Amino acid sequence: MKISGFTFIKNAEKLYIPAKESILSILPICDEFIIAIGDNDIGDNTLKIIQSIQSEKIKIIQDKFVNFERGFIHKDDDYIQQLTVIWGAKESLYKIYPFGGLTFKNDIDINSFQIADKKTTGYIKVDGWDKNYDIHFEQLNGFTLVYALDTSKND
């Protein structure tokens, strides 16, 4: 059995949250501890504080690139794997769009999926570019392969 700890944190330094002390107190009973760090205010050093712990058990997630996808991330699936697929899908669509200037958070959306499905859909939300894409993903030797195909070319 593997014991995992998980927390969300944002602006710990600014709000005087004893994040480092709290994490250090739970590390001895966890095999891994996953920390999702939000968008901290300018000048807040929460990320540096967490990184200073220097434990192999700690996995840091920064989900700044996720927007509406936050609403469908499934608690039953591996959180890091889901974020990896979302990132890979957005990266694929970003590279397909030939004009540049996209932001992962605001211009590219990935639709709901389950890891077991190995597929989803996504789209780029900019004026004059109305295309949907089939997104496929799979695990290969510990790595995640994600690629996008233009649905209009798959017919």
C-alpha positions as CSV (number, residue, x, y, z in Angstrom):
1,M,0.0,0.0,0.0
2,K,1.2,3.5,-0.9
3,I,0.3,6.5,1.3
4,S,-0.1,9.8,-0.5
5,G,-0.6,13.2,1.0
6,F,-2.0,16.1,-1.0
7,T,-2.6,19.8,-0.4
8,F,-3.4,23.0,-2.3
9,I,-1.5,26.1,-1.3
10,K,-1.4,29.8,-2.4
11,N,0.2,32.8,-0.8
12,A,1.5,30.9,2.3
13,E,4.2,33.4,3.0
14,K,1.9,36.4,2.6
15,L,-0.8,34.8,4.8
16,Y,1.7,33.6,7.4
17,I,0.7,29.9,6.9
18,P,3.3,27.6,8.3
19,A,3.4,25.5,5.1
20,K,6.9,24.2,5.5
21,E,6.4,23.1,9.1
22,S,3.0,21.4,8.2
23,I,4.6,19.5,5.3
24,L,7.6,18.4,7.3
25,S,5.3,17.1,10.0
26,I,3.4,14.8,7.6
27,L,6.3,13.6,5.4
28,P,7.4,10.8,7.7
29,I,4.1,8.9,7.2
30,C,3.7,9.5,3.5
31,D,5.3,7.8,0.5
32,E,4.7,10.8,-1.6
33,F,3.3,14.3,-0.9
34,I,1.7,16.2,-3.8
35,I,1.4,20.0,-3.6
36,A,-0.7,22.0,-6.0
37,I,0.6,25.6,-5.9
38,G,-1.8,28.3,-7.0
39,D,-1.0,31.7,-8.6
40,N,0.8,33.5,-5.8
41,D,0.7,37.2,-5.5
42,I,3.8,39.1,-6.7
43,G,6.5,39.0,-3.9
44,D,5.1,35.9,-2.2
45,N,7.7,33.1,-2.0
46,T,5.6,30.1,-1.4
47,L,7.1,28.1,-4.2
48,K,10.7,28.8,-3.0
49,I,9.6,27.8,0.6
50,I,8.2,24.5,-0.6
51,Q,11.3,23.8,-2.8
52,S,13.6,24.5,0.1
53,I,12.3,21.3,1.8
54,Q,14.2,19.2,-0.8
55,S,12.5,15.9,-0.3
56,E,12.1,13.2,-3.1
57,K,8.7,12.5,-1.7
58,I,7.4,16.0,-2.7
59,K,5.8,16.5,-6.1
60,I,4.9,20.1,-7.0
61,I,2.1,20.8,-9.4
62,Q,1.5,24.3,-10.8
63,D,-1.7,24.3,-12.7
64,K,-1.5,27.9,-14.1
65,F,-2.3,26.6,-17.5
66,V,-5.7,25.0,-16.5
67,N,-8.8,27.1,-16.8
68,F,-12.2,25.5,-17.2
69,E,-10.6,22.0,-17.1
70,R,-10.4,22.4,-13.3
71,G,-14.1,21.6,-13.1
72,F,-13.7,18.1,-14.5
73,I,-10.5,16.8,-13.1
74,H,-11.6,13.4,-11.7
75,K,-10.7,12.5,-8.1
76,D,-10.8,8.8,-9.1
77,D,-8.0,9.3,-11.7
78,D,-4.3,10.2,-11.1
79,Y,-4.2,14.0,-10.7
80,I,-0.7,14.4,-12.0
81,Q,-1.4,12.2,-15.0
82,Q,-4.6,14.2,-15.8
83,L,-2.6,17.5,-15.7
84,T,0.1,16.0,-17.9
85,V,-2.5,15.0,-20.5
86,I,-4.1,18.5,-20.3
87,W,-0.7,20.1,-20.7
88,G,0.3,17.8,-23.6
89,A,-3.0,18.4,-25.3
90,K,-2.7,22.2,-25.0
91,E,0.9,22.0,-26.2
92,S,-0.2,20.0,-29.3
93,L,-2.9,22.6,-30.2
94,Y,-0.6,25.5,-29.5
95,K,1.9,24.0,-32.1
96,I,-0.9,23.4,-34.6
97,Y,-2.0,27.1,-34.6
98,P,0.2,28.9,-37.1
99,F,-0.2,32.5,-36.0
100,G,1.2,32.4,-32.4
101,G,0.0,34.6,-29.5
102,L,-2.1,31.9,-27.8
103,T,-2.3,31.4,-24.1
104,F,-2.8,27.9,-22.7
105,K,-5.2,29.2,-20.0
106,N,-7.5,31.4,-22.0
107,D,-7.3,30.3,-25.7
108,I,-7.1,26.5,-25.6
109,D,-9.7,24.3,-23.9
110,I,-9.6,20.5,-23.5
111,N,-12.9,18.7,-22.9
112,S,-13.6,16.2,-20.1
113,F,-11.9,12.8,-20.2
114,Q,-11.1,9.8,-18.1
115,I,-7.5,8.4,-18.3
116,A,-8.8,5.0,-19.2
117,D,-10.5,6.4,-22.4
118,K,-7.1,7.4,-23.9
119,K,-8.9,10.2,-25.9
120,T,-10.7,13.4,-25.6
121,T,-11.3,16.5,-27.8
122,G,-10.1,20.1,-27.6
123,Y,-10.4,23.4,-29.4
124,I,-8.7,26.7,-30.0
125,K,-10.9,29.7,-29.0
126,V,-9.8,32.6,-31.3
127,D,-11.7,34.6,-33.8
128,G,-11.5,33.2,-37.3
129,W,-10.2,29.8,-36.2
130,D,-13.2,27.5,-35.5
131,K,-11.7,24.0,-35.4
132,N,-12.1,21.0,-33.1
133,Y,-9.4,18.4,-32.6
134,D,-9.3,14.8,-31.5
135,I,-6.8,14.4,-28.7
136,H,-5.2,11.0,-28.1
137,F,-2.9,10.0,-25.2
138,E,-1.3,6.9,-23.8
139,Q,1.5,5.9,-21.4
140,L,4.7,4.5,-22.9
141,N,7.5,3.3,-20.6
142,G,6.6,5.9,-17.9
143,F,6.1,8.7,-20.4
144,T,2.9,10.3,-21.6
145,L,2.4,10.6,-25.4
146,V,-0.3,13.2,-26.4
147,Y,-1.1,14.2,-29.9
148,A,-3.9,16.1,-31.7
149,L,-5.6,15.5,-35.0
150,D,-7.8,18.0,-36.9
151,T,-11.3,16.4,-37.0
152,S,-12.0,17.9,-40.4
153,K,-9.1,15.9,-41.9
154,N,-10.1,12.6,-40.2
155,D,-13.2,12.0,-42.3
